[in-house]
Structures are given as structure tokens and as C-alpha cells.
């Protein structure tokens, strides 16, 4: 272990005298966690004046002989972890006729037993795995692909659904609750899930805004980020964007260290990593593990899976756990690996990498008839002998070392400057000492909105393409339906323009589909450990979308309203703009909701286009409401296009004094339209005599109210249509929230 603690720690808050005072205050008993935490808060207030900042960070020299050695405060233990899943059986045609059964993967199938069926079987991914990881050490889980490395990391990180995993995971002898583990731990995924247009420093700063408590000042958060940049070896890349396929950014090793940094910004007690060195060259992989070693030595437990470590990386690891098909084949220090395999009968040659030799031997045994059963049994015997020897030697020479309880360890960790909590309440429960979220929801919303807007500014081409699509569509519609008249043909053309314009606003919202799909896994990673609330994400996502929708609505409205010759003047234009904006809002919300339900872009586009086509079909343009079959009328009222379509119709034809069909125009759009005008006048005279009403060439036969009656637009006013459209948008945002709540559990079943 290093002789110095990481730079981000502070000196202890408790002196021996202060602890004695606390102990005497509790009648000789050890001070409760509530007392310890309250004392932490009091000391912080004295140091800063208002408790808003922590004292300055500095290193603690552990080589000082005046400092008494302390027992290991954190020990993560896992006992008898077993996890099984049901998989489908695969049958071959020859096997079905011969009565034989096929194989699935490398595991053999047997007769159906309890919980199995003819079509499914149980596959054990973890089989009675036990071990421990200690503060200041790195536990590396090794094994071939499919051995259960990632499954074990998920089991320890509480990423397997409750009830599916058997066995116990405890910290300092106390079973870890999910809420507490989320706050005191971090999980680094195998994939680097980062925003490509943010710089390294910005990425870490946003992580600090999410994970560090509001009580910590802005300057302290910046200092924490700068210290972490130095700790991760990212100083030269601090101002460089992360980058992606289209934008040059940091290297692969630097990207991986940034991924680690955003999850350790709050200085977690336990850090889980799923193959942090995969895809990296040997130098980058070594630098990543070197960073992890410094993190462990700063007072954390580090548990990682690694496929095949190099010789240099092996020298940084403290404990190894080899797995083969979900079973432990070795557990112990890297230094005892040669003696272990020598006793097993397969000594490791001097010139070979120990882990490479072990993994090759395990693969060789897996391919043999007996599998790795002999190695598993030998490991159990070897472990029991080692424990027996340790117990015997400790009875003679070892001084008793007592591990602290979980409450004492966490409170001592806070006193050393661990940024895991901003709480100082008096509840002695370990769960109550750490808040579920570091910040209130309005701060989360502000940070999320700031990050989204910064990303949008860095990629203006996305909004530019969307604005261009809307303006091109508006230009085409304006020139196609240029200055429509009030004739019967003009009425039909107005109806067509309104229906197409309203549906177009919804179709142009389809480009919002990939926005969340690109952020989905970033969102799942951040919310899995309570970086922010899902409700904060939904609200900020909605607020950030509004300015762009306003610009799109103004552009489309201004291009089409006067060019087409729509009625209503300035007030009519204002309503037309509002209904267009409401349509964009409802359409964007609908597409956003679908992005939370459908995980694939192409599938999402297919569903969006199909559903919007149905909305247009049932809007009342192609077939009026009174002609829609009763068994489909429910879809008419669910159509998003119906309400803006009817609202604009009423805005256009609300003037009851405006005439659209006069005299001989009644014959337009009929076979009599080609009859000479003189003949049309004679037909009008005949109709007048028959009806008993004088009809001349200037008699108004159809007003705007008549057109609304013909179209079946009578049940809602134009303002109610606007309100319903806006309400649809809010409904889909709420549904989007529930889709995130139910669909982002990020746990195995």
C-alpha cells in the first residue's frame, strides 16, 4: 500500500480527546453514528463559518510513527453467490427422431427437473462463489469469455434483481441495502458512455454538479475536478472534447479514464468495473489500472473484471479470483499462484506469464471430459488448508485486528473527507446517513438543461437540418397553395392544405427520436446510482426542447399563413402560430415517449411513420366524423392530427358572414360545371321555382359555418382544440417518465 493518501482527502476531524468526550457522553459506550455525524457537521461549520464548505484538502503521511495503525475499515464479503437463468433448449431434427438432445453453448442438458420444462432448461451462471475485497486493494476477477466475470461484478453491484440471486453480499459484516449501496459505490460499464462534444473537464464538472452535495461550494467542486484530472493523468487532455466517429477527440485510454472519473467524482467507498482494460493497448491498460491502484490506496475497495492482464498489470493487483463456467478455480494473492498450480501438478514455467498460463490451463481443462471439476475441488481443499494454517499461525503470532462496524467505518470515512454524504442527521441507521440524491430536483434540472444546451450549441447542424426541413416544407406548401380564393375549389384546396400542414408538423418531429436513444445508456448509467431523478431529466428534457419548437413554429407560420391567404388577420395568425406550436409540442412529446419505449432507431422510425399515418387517416379529413364506423370512432378521438386540424378549420371558417358558394358556383365540382353560364342561370331559375326561394347569381348558398357542419367540426371550439393538443403533449411527457421509471431498471432478472 502506498505511504500517502490521495490528495483529495482531508485530515481527520476527530482527535482522541474528542472521541473520549463523545464516549463519556454516551455513558461509556461507543459514540453512535448520529453523534459522529453531528460532530462532523459541527467541525465543518467551525472550519467554514456556515458549514457550506469542507476544510482544505491535504495529504496525510501514513509513515509518521506517531499515527497509530488502524484496522481495515471496509471489507466487502460475498458468500455462496449462486445465480441461474432459464434458457431455451435447442433441438436438432436428427436429435428429435433419435431421442437425443442437443447442446446449448458449452453446458450439457439433462432431463427436465424442477422449474424446467421440455423447452427450457436452467443454466447456472454463478455457482457458490465466495470471497472478499478489502479497502486499499484491487480484487481482479479473471476467466475466459462466458466464465461469469461480468455476472459476478453485476451480482456484487446489486445489478441482479432481488430474488434471482442467492447468497449474501455484506460490507463489514452487514448486508448491503440497495439504497445505501447506490450512494457509497460506483459502477463503471465496459462501454464508454460519454457525450462526444463535451471536453474532459466539462464532463467531470457536470458529474461533480450531479454527485457532490449542494453544500459544497462551486470552488470546492472545481478543485475536486482539477485534483481528479491530475489523479487520472488527464491534464494534457482536459480541454479536448471526448469525440466520436465524426469528431476527433481523446484517445481510447483517456476516454476510459474519463469514464472512471465521472463515477468516482464523489469518492465512492466501493468501485466496480466491468473489464476496464478491454480494447486498450498495453500501455493504456497499464495506466488505467495504475489509476485504479491510486483510487484503492485513497481508501476505496476496487473490484474489477479483466480478461487477460499483462505482467505489469499483474504486479498492481492484490487479489485474484479465477472463474470457470461460474465456479471458483482459484482465489488468492498473485504471489501464491505458482505454488497453487505446482501443488495441483501443473507448475508454471519461469518464463511464462502466470495469468496466461493459468487461463490456458483452465481452457484446456474445460475442453477435457471431466472439465474443471478437479481444479474446483482442489481449490476448495487448498482454501481450507490455507485458512487452517492462517488460524494456527494467528493463534501464536497475530495481534487481534477488529474490523469496524459499517456505521463506524462510514462515519470515519466521512471524517477523512470522503465525499459520500452531505448529511449530519442523528439517525443511527447506515441508510439514513446518506441522502438518496445529492441535490434537490431544481438544481438537477438546471444542470441537465445546461448540459443539453451546451451539447446543442456544439452541434448546431442538428437544429439547422430540422429548421431547413420545416422551411423547405413551408416554402413548397406556400408556393403550391399560393393565394387561394374563396371559390368552392378554393375551399377544397384550403381543406387539403390544412390537413397536410398539420400532419407535416408531426412528421417533422420524427427527428427527435434518436435524441434520447443516443442518451439512453448514459441516462441509465447516471440514474442507476442516483446521480439525478428521472423526473428532473424529463422536465429538463421538455424545457430544453421548447425554444427550438418556438423557432420552428414561427418559421412555418410566417411562411404559410399570408402566402396561402388564410383568414383572420393578426388574431388569426396568432392562433395559427399557437396551434402550430402546440402541434410541434404534442408531436415532439409523442416521439419522445416512443423513444423511451422502443430501443432501436429504425424500428422507432417505422412505428412513428405508421402511427402518424393512422392519425391523419382518422383526423376527419379523408372521412368525416359522422361517416367513421362506430368501431373505429375511438381512434378518431385519439388522433393527434384531429385537434389541430379542426382548430385551424374553425379559425379559417369561423366568420358566419363570409360566403364561399354564390349562385352558379353551386354547380362547381359537379358534372354541370362545364355547362354554359346561360344554362346555369336557367337552372337556378328552375330551382328557385321548385324551392319557392329566389336564387340569383349573387345569392350566398354556403357560408363558413356550413363548411364546418359539412366537415363534422361541431363538438369543440378552436380554443378547446388548442388546449387538448397541449394536453396531449403533457400526457406523453408523463408517459415518457413512466417508461423511464419502468424500463431503465438496469438489472438482470
PyMOL commands that set and color helices and strands:
alter all, ss='L'
color gray80, all
select helices_A, chain A and resi 16-25+33-48+93-98+149-156+178-184+200-211+218-232+235-237+252-263+282-297+311-314+334-344+354-366+373-397+406-415+441-458+460-480+488-528+534-564+569-597+601-617+625-627+630-638+640-653+663-667+671-674+677-691+704-710+718-743
alter helices_A, ss='H'
color red, helices_A
select strands_A, chain A and resi 75-88+120-134+138-142+165-171+174-175+185-188+270-274+301-305+319-324+327-332+659-662+700-703
alter strands_A, ss='S'
color yellow, strands_A
deselect
rebuild
show_as cartoon
